[in-house]
Amino acid sequence: MAKQGSSYNEDSIKSLDWKEHIRMRPGMYIGKLGDGSAFDDGIYVLLKEVMDNSIDEFMMGEGKKIEINVKDGVVSIRDYGRGIPLGKVVEVVSKINTGGKYDSDAFKKSIGLNGVGTKAVNALSNQFKVISFRDGQCKTAEFNRGELLKESKLQATNEANGTYVEFTPDDSIFKKYHFIHEYIDKMLWNYAFLNTGLTLHFNGNVYKSDNGLKDLLEKNISGEILYPIIHMRGDDIEVAMTHSNEHFSEEYYSYVNGQYTTQGGTHQAAFREAMVKTIREFFKKDFDPTDVRKSIVAAVSVRVQEPVFESQTKTKLGSHEVAPGGQSMRSFVNDFMKQQLDNYLHRNPETAKAIEAKIIANERERKELSGIQKLARERAKKSSLHNKKLRDCRVHLDDAKNPRSVETTIFICEGDSASGSITKTRDVNTQAVFSLKGKPLNCFGLGKKVVYENEEFNLLQSALNIEDGLDNLRYNNVVIATDADVDGMHIRLLLLTFFLQFFPDLVKNRHVYILQTPLFRVRNKKETAYCYSDEERKAAIAKLGPKPEITRFKGLGEISPDEFKHFIGKDIRLEPVLLDQQASIQQLLNYYMGKNTPDRQEFIIDNLRVELDVEDDLVKA
């Protein structure tokens, strides 16, 4: 029943223009907003939307170089394609459903098909400038939050053909945003791997690939591989694959028309099925699919005319047909794999032997673990029923149509006081809490068996639902929330060891974060400031005047629930756990968790000196 006094009439109906709708509902166009801490935050989507247009030019055979600069929150992108038709420069970036990609002859296999991308960037930017260079002439248009400020007349130019776009994200929408260059680096390498012959220049660095997806795997795989990367190319499809000696799960990099489909889709599902089918037929053995796919690392890229994605941010392909003739994605990928992979295995018997041996070893391990897994699942189910470790959120992602469309977080913390504070102040709809009892086991060098035998690891694995990979991951953000002291750092390190040892793709796919909580509270009778560093503490003291009250938070349990709500709400500070693409996970674990070495002792001593210097400054203050 409607509330009394409410009215629904002609005045209730409103029409928004294009920019008002984008600014009112930005999530429809660019996904989540965020401050740049997460790789899929909106500011990176803005960058990607402009980049996709430049990439489409390259795919059409126009322009082999793109220049990207990001400095002080300002982004500029210059391509050397054909340039926007000069009479349509303003419309292309400010009139919804306007663009060249509705013409399938001009952009046959483009990623941006909805005529929305640059309009969203324009509407969500404080300043947006576009310049088109075309056949000795150029035209400039400048906007503020989608409103046209200046439009130049046609001018003569000596510049090469192409388009220049510059924008500054609107800080009233993207609060306290910052670009993490590692995320941009990853994005640009993906563009380079998927577009051989293209050269990208970003802040003085050059990105170029000669071997496509083979280069991608070589850059992303850490540690040893079982056999040389199998690299196969065909019309509108490319695949690279191998098995890792250090992974316990499956790891995929999938792309459609150059778009990184982080949630996979019909093309990735078709590859997983076709790979198992081809290997079964080659060896004439009915291998279990999980034994064939365990420890695989693969990349698959397809080109599809007018792809259908499950959201505007294009993270999952929904297309089942791949050609005008109506061939299904499943049969398209299967036909390719049946011919190319089968031929490769016949020509490379050593690789075939290595694959067969790996599958047999996987089968043996699976059977050895089957009894332990069954008991572990029963324990996890029983524990879940009694709610011993996990205070879940109300969003049940397993039942949602698109699990990742709902932004959810799980905080992993140690001790009753810390978990109690978070539990009392969290958003019960989207934030869950998992409580550790003391320090978890150091699992360095141990086998997967320990995950099922150790209660805490087994329950954590069950809570995240990652036993069989990330497809059913129940939370977008896995946040380690420990005290900022020695014990807290040790727990953090032990948890990261667990993830890197058994579920490295959880870290590689940038789901793991460290919760940043304030180290100090500085307050007087009128104002309170929470400080996350010594520099912020000094600035707060200077602002609040002489002799303010200063509190040093030594642990999460010392922060009251009333205060904690500020630190896990809209102003939450998360530090992403990032892996250097050149780093070997095994080498990292050996360095930090293996036997003491002179290098590690030197590292500890040097960093201890820094900590002592900071503490000394605090005492003097």
BELNOR-V301882 format. One record per residue. RES is the residue in one small letter. PHI is phi in whole degrees, 0 to 359 (999 if undefined). Layout:
# BELNOR-V301882
res = {RES;RES}
phi = {PHI;PHI}
This chain:
# BELNOR-V301882
res = {m;a;k;q;g;s;s;y;n;e;d;s;i;k;s;l;d;w;k;e;h;i;r;m;r;p;g;m;y;i;g;k;l;g;d;g;s;a;f;d;d;g;i;y;v;l;l;k;e;v;m;d;n;s;i;d;e;f;m;m;g;e;g;k;k;i;e;i;n;v;k;d;g;v;v;s;i;r;d;y;g;r;g;i;p;l;g;k;v;v;e;v;v;s;k;i;n;t;g;g;k;y;d;s;d;a;f;k;k;s;i;g;l;n;g;v;g;t;k;a;v;n;a;l;s;n;q;f;k;v;i;s;f;r;d;g;q;c;k;t;a;e;f;n;r;g;e;l;l;k;e;s;k;l;q;a;t;n;e;a;n;g;t;y;v;e;f;t;p;d;d;s;i;f;k;k;y;h;f;i;h;e;y;i;d;k;m;l;w;n;y;a;f;l;n;t;g;l;t;l;h;f;n;g;n;v;y;k;s;d;n;g;l;k;d;l;l;e;k;n;i;s;g;e;i;l;y;p;i;i;h;m;r;g;d;d;i;e;v;a;m;t;h;s;n;e;h;f;s;e;e;y;y;s;y;v;n;g;q;y;t;t;q;g;g;t;h;q;a;a;f;r;e;a;m;v;k;t;i;r;e;f;f;k;k;d;f;d;p;t;d;v;r;k;s;i;v;a;a;v;s;v;r;v;q;e;p;v;f;e;s;q;t;k;t;k;l;g;s;h;e;v;a;p;g;g;q;s;m;r;s;f;v;n;d;f;m;k;q;q;l;d;n;y;l;h;r;n;p;e;t;a;k;a;i;e;a;k;i;i;a;n;e;r;e;r;k;e;l;s;g;i;q;k;l;a;r;e;r;a;k;k;s;s;l;h;n;k;k;l;r;d;c;r;v;h;l;d;d;a;k;n;p;r;s;v;e;t;t;i;f;i;c;e;g;d;s;a;s;g;s;i;t;k;t;r;d;v;n;t;q;a;v;f;s;l;k;g;k;p;l;n;c;f;g;l;g;k;k;v;v;y;e;n;e;e;f;n;l;l;q;s;a;l;n;i;e;d;g;l;d;n;l;r;y;n;n;v;v;i;a;t;d;a;d;v;d;g;m;h;i;r;l;l;l;l;t;f;f;l;q;f;f;p;d;l;v;k;n;r;h;v;y;i;l;q;t;p;l;f;r;v;r;n;k;k;e;t;a;y;c;y;s;d;e;e;r;k;a;a;i;a;k;l;g;p;k;p;e;i;t;r;f;k;g;l;g;e;i;s;p;d;e;f;k;h;f;i;g;k;d;i;r;l;e;p;v;l;l;d;q;q;a;s;i;q;q;l;l;n;y;y;m;g;k;n;t;p;d;r;q;e;f;i;i;d;n;l;r;v;e;l;d;v;e;d;d;l;v;k;a}
phi = {999;290;293;294;98;281;230;226;217;301;290;283;269;235;246;257;281;302;288;295;292;297;287;282;232;298;300;295;255;230;75;284;274;72;250;102;290;258;295;257;294;301;296;283;293;301;299;295;299;288;300;301;295;292;295;299;299;299;297;274;85;239;88;255;221;227;250;235;227;228;209;54;81;257;247;226;224;235;251;235;276;279;83;295;311;299;281;237;302;294;297;299;255;217;240;299;62;238;171;274;274;282;270;294;285;280;226;290;227;272;268;262;244;258;67;244;317;291;295;296;299;299;294;257;239;296;223;220;232;228;231;251;251;208;52;83;231;216;218;240;223;235;226;230;51;91;272;291;261;218;223;279;281;297;230;284;209;260;291;291;304;147;228;243;234;228;210;236;306;288;285;279;256;259;294;48;287;209;272;264;294;298;291;295;303;298;300;290;298;299;301;294;297;270;222;299;100;270;243;248;242;232;47;92;259;247;237;204;229;258;241;55;293;297;296;300;295;300;282;264;282;253;86;279;248;284;205;303;301;274;238;229;231;212;292;67;208;217;223;226;204;198;248;265;277;241;258;255;234;262;222;232;238;238;218;228;51;86;271;284;270;297;259;74;134;295;290;291;298;295;295;301;291;293;296;296;298;295;292;302;292;295;272;56;224;270;296;291;305;293;287;288;270;301;73;283;234;217;231;224;229;232;247;230;281;50;295;250;254;273;201;298;280;58;262;214;279;250;298;254;254;240;216;304;287;90;297;283;302;299;286;299;290;297;299;297;294;300;279;287;291;299;298;297;294;292;278;232;299;295;295;301;297;296;295;297;296;294;296;296;295;297;297;298;294;299;291;293;271;304;294;295;299;298;295;295;295;295;296;296;295;296;297;297;298;266;55;284;248;249;258;283;267;282;283;264;296;299;262;280;292;227;307;283;287;257;282;236;222;239;263;256;225;244;94;288;291;294;294;295;297;293;300;288;247;293;277;293;283;234;240;246;229;243;259;270;252;75;280;288;294;282;266;302;80;267;274;300;304;294;296;273;278;272;300;294;295;297;290;292;302;293;298;282;61;241;304;253;112;269;303;248;306;272;225;291;241;255;250;274;241;235;297;272;230;299;296;296;295;295;298;301;294;293;293;296;298;300;294;291;289;246;224;298;292;296;281;299;271;61;258;258;225;250;285;264;241;294;273;224;240;241;211;236;290;254;215;233;236;256;241;261;206;293;296;294;298;297;294;293;298;295;284;274;95;292;51;284;282;242;243;261;281;266;206;297;294;279;268;292;305;298;280;299;299;287;263;236;260;294;261;302;250;240;257;291;272;247;255;297;298;271;277;268;300;297;293;300;294;299;292;272;243;279;295;301;232;303;298;289;299;295;300;296;297;297;285;295;300;298;297;296;298;296;298;297;297;295;298;296;292}
